[in-house]
Amino acid sequence: MSTHKIQVLQLFKETLRAGFGFKDYNFRNYIVRRAKEDFRKYSALTDQNEIAKQIQFAKEQLELLQRQKIIQNLYYQQKSIIEK
């Protein structure tokens, strides 16, 4: 496997892990659904520069997601009706 493929798979797994870490049902499902859609959308890229650019963007988004998860979980109060 190429280096880019390995990086993309690791980013995908970390993004899903971060998404599943949200306690709120709506946030969790949105993030997981969005991650799957985005990674599928960019899976057909062949230009190495564009791939590197998307990997960098995904890393930035993952960092943002991890910070947001911490903040959201600090103020989480109760489960939604769907989860009960």
Contacts in CASP RR format, 6 or more apart in sequence:
PFRMAT RR
TARGET T0000
AUTHOR 0000-0000-0000
METHOD contacts of the structure
MODEL  1
MSTHKIQVLQLFKETLRAGFGFKDYNFRNYIVRRAKEDFRKYSALTDQNE
IAKQIQFAKEQLELLQRQKIIQNLYYQQKSIIEK
4 48 0 8 1.000
4 51 0 8 1.000
4 52 0 8 1.000
4 55 0 8 1.000
7 55 0 8 1.000
8 39 0 8 1.000
8 51 0 8 1.000
8 55 0 8 1.000
8 58 0 8 1.000
11 55 0 8 1.000
11 58 0 8 1.000
11 59 0 8 1.000
11 62 0 8 1.000
12 35 0 8 1.000
12 39 0 8 1.000
14 62 0 8 1.000
15 31 0 8 1.000
15 35 0 8 1.000
15 39 0 8 1.000
15 58 0 8 1.000
15 61 0 8 1.000
15 62 0 8 1.000
15 65 0 8 1.000
16 32 0 8 1.000
16 35 0 8 1.000
18 31 0 8 1.000
18 62 0 8 1.000
18 65 0 8 1.000
18 66 0 8 1.000
18 69 0 8 1.000
19 27 0 8 1.000
19 28 0 8 1.000
19 31 0 8 1.000
19 32 0 8 1.000
19 35 0 8 1.000
19 65 0 8 1.000
19 69 0 8 1.000
20 28 0 8 1.000
20 32 0 8 1.000
21 28 0 8 1.000
21 69 0 8 1.000
21 73 0 8 1.000
22 28 0 8 1.000
22 31 0 8 1.000
22 69 0 8 1.000
22 72 0 8 1.000
22 73 0 8 1.000
23 72 0 8 1.000
23 73 0 8 1.000
23 76 0 8 1.000
23 79 0 8 1.000
24 72 0 8 1.000
24 76 0 8 1.000
24 80 0 8 1.000
25 79 0 8 1.000
25 80 0 8 1.000
25 82 0 8 1.000
25 83 0 8 1.000
26 80 0 8 1.000
27 72 0 8 1.000
31 65 0 8 1.000
38 58 0 8 1.000
42 51 0 8 1.000
42 54 0 8 1.000
45 51 0 8 1.000
45 54 0 8 1.000
END
